[in-house]
Amino acid sequence: MAERLPVAAAAFVALAGLRRAAARLPDPVAPGPTLTFALHALRHWLALFFLPALAVRYGVMFGTPELAAAAGVAVVVAAIVLARREAAPDAKRLGLAVLAAACAARAAAWAIPASYYEVTLLAAMAASLVTGVVVGGLADARARRSGAGAA
């Protein structure tokens, strides 16, 4: 329990900082193409996740981790393909958000004690999601301010 206190404190500080930053934003505007893509990808991923969820979960424990990983990757790829049909973000902005999300996931996985792999996976996914959304939103806002528009 004590080894997770620094991670919980960092999460609290991050949430407080994001809440403070959100309060300073102007009136809500429509999300840009990068955040629209993230919204659609997350929506599709959540719907698709429940199909192989138990097989992936128990596949890791019962000798088929490669198959479980492949099923997890297939769900992510399907969500991305479906979201790409509904939103077309700028490749640079999307790439920046994905790279930042992947780095945050790796940092979280490295920082979390490996008592249970689910705890590490949850921390990595949470860090990835928050970082991807924040970086994507900032990239969209910067493009909007510089006049690059929604493309």
Contacts in CASP RR format, 6 or more apart in sequence:
PFRMAT RR
TARGET T0000
AUTHOR 0000-0000-0000
METHOD contacts of the structure
MODEL  1
MAERLPVAAAAFVALAGLRRAAARLPDPVAPGPTLTFALHALRHWLALFF
LPALAVRYGVMFGTPELAAAAGVAVVVAAIVLARREAAPDAKRLGLAVLA
AACAARAAAWAIPASYYEVTLLAAMAASLVTGVVVGGLADARARRSGAGA
A
3 113 0 8 1.000
4 112 0 8 1.000
4 113 0 8 1.000
7 111 0 8 1.000
7 112 0 8 1.000
7 123 0 8 1.000
11 126 0 8 1.000
14 130 0 8 1.000
18 130 0 8 1.000
18 134 0 8 1.000
29 144 0 8 1.000
31 39 0 8 1.000
31 137 0 8 1.000
31 140 0 8 1.000
32 89 0 8 1.000
32 137 0 8 1.000
32 140 0 8 1.000
32 144 0 8 1.000
32 150 0 8 1.000
33 87 0 8 1.000
33 88 0 8 1.000
33 89 0 8 1.000
33 90 0 8 1.000
33 93 0 8 1.000
33 140 0 8 1.000
33 150 0 8 1.000
33 151 0 8 1.000
34 89 0 8 1.000
34 90 0 8 1.000
34 93 0 8 1.000
34 94 0 8 1.000
34 97 0 8 1.000
34 136 0 8 1.000
34 137 0 8 1.000
34 139 0 8 1.000
34 140 0 8 1.000
35 133 0 8 1.000
35 136 0 8 1.000
35 137 0 8 1.000
35 140 0 8 1.000
36 86 0 8 1.000
36 87 0 8 1.000
36 89 0 8 1.000
37 83 0 8 1.000
37 84 0 8 1.000
37 86 0 8 1.000
37 87 0 8 1.000
37 88 0 8 1.000
37 89 0 8 1.000
37 94 0 8 1.000
38 83 0 8 1.000
38 97 0 8 1.000
38 132 0 8 1.000
38 133 0 8 1.000
38 136 0 8 1.000
39 87 0 8 1.000
40 82 0 8 1.000
40 83 0 8 1.000
40 86 0 8 1.000
40 87 0 8 1.000
41 79 0 8 1.000
41 80 0 8 1.000
41 82 0 8 1.000
41 83 0 8 1.000
42 79 0 8 1.000
42 129 0 8 1.000
43 83 0 8 1.000
44 78 0 8 1.000
44 79 0 8 1.000
44 82 0 8 1.000
44 83 0 8 1.000
45 75 0 8 1.000
45 76 0 8 1.000
45 79 0 8 1.000
48 75 0 8 1.000
48 78 0 8 1.000
48 79 0 8 1.000
49 75 0 8 1.000
51 75 0 8 1.000
52 71 0 8 1.000
52 72 0 8 1.000
52 74 0 8 1.000
52 75 0 8 1.000
55 68 0 8 1.000
55 71 0 8 1.000
56 68 0 8 1.000
56 71 0 8 1.000
56 72 0 8 1.000
57 68 0 8 1.000
59 65 0 8 1.000
59 67 0 8 1.000
59 68 0 8 1.000
60 68 0 8 1.000
60 117 0 8 1.000
90 143 0 8 1.000
90 148 0 8 1.000
90 151 0 8 1.000
93 136 0 8 1.000
93 139 0 8 1.000
93 140 0 8 1.000
93 143 0 8 1.000
94 136 0 8 1.000
96 135 0 8 1.000
96 136 0 8 1.000
96 139 0 8 1.000
97 132 0 8 1.000
97 133 0 8 1.000
97 135 0 8 1.000
97 136 0 8 1.000
97 137 0 8 1.000
97 139 0 8 1.000
98 132 0 8 1.000
100 131 0 8 1.000
100 132 0 8 1.000
100 135 0 8 1.000
101 128 0 8 1.000
101 129 0 8 1.000
101 131 0 8 1.000
101 132 0 8 1.000
101 135 0 8 1.000
102 128 0 8 1.000
103 131 0 8 1.000
104 127 0 8 1.000
104 128 0 8 1.000
104 130 0 8 1.000
104 131 0 8 1.000
104 132 0 8 1.000
105 124 0 8 1.000
105 125 0 8 1.000
105 127 0 8 1.000
105 128 0 8 1.000
105 131 0 8 1.000
106 124 0 8 1.000
107 127 0 8 1.000
108 120 0 8 1.000
108 123 0 8 1.000
108 124 0 8 1.000
108 126 0 8 1.000
108 127 0 8 1.000
108 128 0 8 1.000
109 120 0 8 1.000
109 121 0 8 1.000
109 123 0 8 1.000
109 124 0 8 1.000
111 123 0 8 1.000
112 119 0 8 1.000
112 120 0 8 1.000
112 123 0 8 1.000
112 124 0 8 1.000
113 119 0 8 1.000
114 120 0 8 1.000
143 149 0 8 1.000
143 150 0 8 1.000
144 150 0 8 1.000
END
